[in-house]
């Protein structure tokens, strides 16, 4: 029996942790159980930078690795988003309601999907290499140095959760209640949204898209008795389980190959997640009926 | 305490006026639909530290409690225990009213049950001042009568109450004073001599 190495196992753990947390945060700030990094356009946002980077590498001829270039663009934009919002942007941000963000996010995802398809066609028509592997997240290709970056991000995330988990617990009961408990709603939502965006983009830049995980993992873990009634525990500890699940799933994909080819863990999670989502939707429908 | 409403707008219309809330008394906030009463409550909630200067304020508004998880009221108050301001005698009355559904996940409650849970939660947490924005919506006749008795007990405990209520005159009768919110070039809040 072949064993996956520890670095890959830990990277898979961190991916699962970050995606699950990202999903929980998006659901909390939108108070919508069907919200996810995908529906808020975060997947599309991160994929766009990878596409732009691939265009530059292919057509401009810049000799650099795709992940490095894409991460630079992503980080630069993210820093600009935080540090230099114009007064107008601040006004827009303050009045933009979550439901409008969801609509924009879905629209943006569709747009990026269309761009991805067109570019894929053009790249193949001109016999250029295209990052098709982006569409299904996989941990097959990684560098040892990535673990240090992920570990550093993990420490930052823990600090954020330590300072914000109580406020997010209040937010679970509604904006009005949270406000009455002294929570700065706009600041808390912004912080959670930005972190969610960063975590999603970070994972996608390194390893591709893991469809549905951000949506379905929080729902699965919320059904466990330790997290069913305690949002603070869910925020603080459920992502650990999610990380372990994804790490095990990745190990399974590595071990159980198809004619020697390794299934991308993002593809497997996408298929499983879509069935679970259908089941969840039906169950929610029955409950309302 | 006197609350000066200033330096904020509702739909880009300046608001001016003041509200006097006194211990053991209920103040009624009246006005036509859409004039800004709920928005005023929202502003008071948003900046409660500024307006109420350290007093503990509880607000029961029109928004439904809809947690993502399946927490029930009984489980919720256990989690909220450390944030409790004081124990009010009337909370036991609230528990009796919601006994049948206190173990039901809050996100599965009906509109009326959700409203009762909201009221009970704020009574549990307690405070110096209670703001009620149309608290009787979705409530049946018995629960409306219960709410009236609850208000009387809160006033007996020397709490300040500010109430927005359109329909139920029996609750409005407990008010000591009322304020009118009118919309013109600006939204004005001023004392009226409403008699109920």
Interface residues (C-beta under 8 A of the other chain):
Chain A: X27 X28 X31 X33 X169 X172 X173 X174 X175 X176 X177 X179 X180 X181 X182 X222 X227 X228 X229 X230 X231 X234 X287
Chain B: X42 X45 X46 X48 X49 X57 X58 X59 X61 X63 X64 X65 X66 X67 X68 X69 X70 X71 X72 X75 X76 X79 X83 X108 X121
